[in-house]
Amino acid sequence: MPDKIEDLEIQLLLEALFQHYHYDFRHYARASIKRRLVQARDQLGFASISALQDRVLHDPDMLPRLLGYLTVQVSEMFRDPSYFRALREKVLPHLRTYPSLKVWIAGCSAGEELYSLAILLREEGLYERTLFYATDINPDALSAAEAGLYPLDRIRKFTENHQKSGGKSSLSDYYTAAYGRAVFDKSLRDRVVFSDHSLVTDAVFAEMHLISCRNVMIYFDRALQDRAIGLFRESLTRKGFLGLGSKESLRFSRHATGFADFVPEEKIYQRREP
């Protein structure tokens, strides 16, 4: 019985977040959402999910704190270096033929993937003709991405990944170390649009040549995954590219026929024409 009550509390809280704040987590994978809400309840000091809901509804300042639990903010620069090597060696030769490029980092979190792609395209001489869209539903994550600040103890891993990805420069060329933090060069943000965008409720907003949405859809249920993939297909230019996370797939989506495998081992797909 306690589990059933807790499940009902979670359902009511998710509905309340949607109705009152227009954040829709109702189709996120339920096991993951439950784990995150229980963690939020315990660490924020509430006796129940219902008590947490009451506070969130009556105190807007609590919303960003709760979003910090519900949205995924764990990443690293050049995560899965072989993915970035595949972009460098197999995708960019195609993108190089365009006079201008649009790249969408969907679910950009604190910006690690954004800076990885910005550095990669700069190394390949494509940065100045590229417009980047970095989107997330969490305003705190977007602020962190725009700041470009990371603890110095993370830089060693970032540097190792960058080298494995085929980096043509030193990662230290792109940041300044001060007070225990690495501050990434603001020039890497000159061609970036930071924006709130939800894969759950929002629509297409531009025509993209490359969309990178990695390790986001693993937290969605099947219906929401399908919606996101359909949105990506609509957003891509003819023969545009989509990159997913290593545990994600198009296999079960009704939109799967709209894509062709391009670098299947790295979950990179190309939009297929009807």
Steps between C-alpha positions, in 0.01 A plus 500: 500500500773760579648444151161556338452822695846619403433421133178702522686789663753496218227499237332798669827692531586449133152616401534803727834595346341484155182687588663774709849544350463333156789261564390162370675199656194275471654287225846463647594144592312449826769303684756776438260779598399317818863453601572870444191621684570277799854639507364856483248430777768361730777750429272803510357383832135420424299227669317403180473569128172678575677737738756569229217568253335746740824694538574508127151625417509779760867597483630563145856517637478128568442419131862545381621282787259224401593532132859437603392151608267429208733602218824320422808719548782245498724506195858565396672663206559271202313224682537178298797632297436257215169681435681829451767333288223363276351851469844638416596236246169394345232764554691828467627421148132509395415810705804680360321527164238740644563877502346527847404250769254468786573261787252421778615361834170382649509455877829688530512478880799696634651539154767231479376368166453851364861597568620166363324565170606865488865401550474218246354727233757768574780249458349396167463859379119497505422700814462838332232370263307311770212614719452286812172459686545378859167414658380357830189519716698588813581874526778433752664256259480757219660762726781257585552423131516869416753561779736227375652435844614153609698375800867452419491142626277413201738642240737204498221271378380762251854527363542124471168471312594787269826331404325168436244676281775604258550848641730715291597742775543508876180535700687752717491736201130548566482575873663701778558346842422713804387437859456127451287537189548492125333788318441419134570770246197719441578497126368141501159650580504773235290290264279327758130558568403377848130431528235322703350221292307189601506183292173413672288799404685730258514495121762534227672841512766486223640277227811319625793330331605310814305415815681349795269372774689248706395324819177696526242265351601212729294684762188513279229241461442347155233752393715798590806350331288467188391863520858621539626296205218632284591854606863440408405369157282805433784726617770354277588633160514260206762234584564661840656300783374384840725376780361306797649353816662158512199342675241664274352373178253576221413133470156509661391840374233542235732765354789255457440470125568873471866439584783299351788360703808715438743396774283242677759401760501863622122547465536760225216505246424694185157627403357291219271658245150349459 
